[in-house]
Amino acid sequence: MKIGAISDTHDNLVAVAAAVRFFEDQGVETILHAGDYCAPFALKRLLQTRIPVQGVFGNCDGEREGLTQLLPSLTRGPRHLELGGKKICLIHDRARLAHEDFEASDILVFGHTHQAEVRREEGRLVVNPGECAGWLTGRCTVAVIDTDTLSADIEVIHEQPRA
């Protein structure tokens, strides 16, 4: 199963639209958002795809009521899901993750740092898709996770113009 991972969209509608197109082109079956949509209009754009979206809140999600109206399953996290036969833990800030939640998963998806990374830790796949918004790095990134091979690739989907 292919899973799209995205985080820190921070209201960048151009980048969100690019991410949706990329995930659709890649045949992603589910999108996991690790928080920091910011405003409901950014989440609304993400939900315009036919791909199911699951997510958690981030620390910059101030309009939680409006976000929850669009995606009632949104939660503070950590959120535990089973997709493609793998146990997945989704959280915004890895520093807030209890070790037992980490141990209960095959894959950890998180955001918050705006730094894209894929690594193995204690036999688990750890993925931070980086910042989709590109406000800090200038690179709008997402990740595609393959549950069959327990691997992930970071993809640059859009370059953000620098001031």
C-alpha positions in Angstrom: 0.0 0.0 0.0 1.2 3.5 -0.8 0.6 6.2 1.8 1.1 9.9 1.3 2.6 11.7 4.3 2.4 15.5 4.6 2.9 18.0 7.3 3.2 21.7 8.0 1.2 23.0 5.1 0.8 26.4 6.9 -1.9 27.7 4.6 0.2 27.4 1.4 -2.6 26.6 -1.1 -0.3 26.3 -4.1 1.8 23.7 -2.3 -1.2 21.8 -1.0 -2.6 21.6 -4.6 0.8 20.4 -5.8 0.8 17.7 -3.1 -2.7 16.6 -4.0 -1.7 16.2 -7.7 1.5 14.4 -6.7 -0.3 11.9 -4.4 -3.0 11.3 -7.1 -0.3 10.7 -9.7 1.6 8.3 -7.4 -1.5 6.2 -6.7 -1.5 6.9 -3.0 -4.4 5.2 -1.2 -4.4 7.3 2.0 -3.0 10.6 3.0 -1.6 11.2 6.6 -1.3 14.8 7.7 1.0 15.3 10.7 -0.5 18.7 11.6 -0.1 22.5 11.2 -2.7 23.0 8.5 -3.3 26.4 10.2 -6.7 27.5 8.8 -9.6 25.4 7.6 -9.3 26.6 4.0 -6.0 24.8 3.7 -7.5 21.5 4.9 -10.5 22.1 2.6 -8.2 22.1 -0.4 -6.5 18.9 0.8 -9.9 17.2 1.1 -10.8 18.0 -2.5 -9.1 14.7 -3.5 -10.8 11.3 -3.5 -8.0 10.0 -1.4 -9.0 9.5 2.3 -7.2 11.9 4.7 -6.3 11.1 8.3 -4.6 13.6 10.5 -3.6 15.1 13.8 -3.5 18.7 15.1 -0.2 20.6 15.2 0.8 23.4 17.5 -0.1 26.1 14.9 -3.7 24.9 14.3 -5.6 27.7 16.0 -9.0 27.1 14.3 -9.5 23.6 15.7 -13.3 23.8 15.6 -13.3 24.8 11.9 -10.8 22.1 11.1 -12.8 19.4 13.0 -15.9 20.4 11.1 -14.1 19.6 7.9 -12.4 16.4 9.2 -14.3 15.1 12.3 -11.7 12.4 12.9 -9.0 15.0 13.6 -7.3 14.4 17.0 -4.5 15.8 19.1 -2.4 12.7 18.7 -0.7 10.5 18.9 -3.1 8.7 16.6 -2.7 5.0 16.0 -3.8 3.5 12.6 -3.4 0.2 10.9 -2.9 0.6 7.1 -1.5 -1.9 4.7 -1.0 -4.4 7.5 1.3 -2.0 9.4 0.7 -0.3 12.7 1.3 3.5 12.2 1.6 6.2 14.8 0.9 9.7 13.7 1.9 12.7 15.8 2.9 16.3 15.1 5.8 16.8 17.6 8.0 13.7 18.1 9.2 15.2 21.4 5.7 14.6 22.8 5.6 10.9 21.9 5.7 8.4 24.7 8.1 5.6 24.1 5.3 3.0 24.5 3.5 4.6 21.6 6.6 4.4 19.5 7.1 0.7 20.5 3.5 -0.1 19.5 4.1 0.9 15.9 5.9 -0.3 12.7 5.9 3.2 11.2 6.1 6.6 12.9 5.0 9.7 10.9 5.6 13.1 12.5 6.2 16.8 11.5 6.9 20.0 13.4 10.6 20.4 12.7 10.2 21.2 9.0 13.1 18.9 8.2 12.4 16.0 5.9 13.9 12.7 7.0 13.5 9.0 6.6 15.4 6.6 8.9 15.2 3.3 10.7 15.1 3.4 14.5 14.8 0.3 16.7 13.5 -1.6 13.6 10.8 0.9 12.8 10.4 3.2 9.9 10.5 6.9 11.0 9.3 9.5 8.5 9.1 13.3 8.7 7.8 14.5 5.3 9.3 17.9 6.0 7.4 21.1 5.3 4.8 21.1 2.5 4.6 24.9 2.9 8.2 25.6 2.1 8.2 28.8 4.1 11.4 28.0 6.0 13.4 25.9 3.6 12.1 27.0 0.2 11.4 23.3 -0.6 7.9 22.0 -0.4 8.2 18.3 0.4 6.0 15.3 1.1 6.8 11.6 1.5 5.4 8.4 0.0 5.5 5.4 2.2 5.3 1.9 0.9 4.0 -0.5 3.5 4.9 -3.6 1.4 8.7 -2.7 1.5 8.6 -0.7 4.7 10.3 2.2 2.9 9.7 5.8 2.2 10.9 8.5 -0.3 10.9 12.2 0.2 9.8 14.2 -2.8 10.1 17.9 -3.6 6.8 18.8 -5.1 7.2 22.6 -5.4 9.9 25.2 -5.0 8.8 28.2 -2.9 10.1 31.5 -4.1 12.5 33.1 -1.6 12.1 36.8 -0.7 
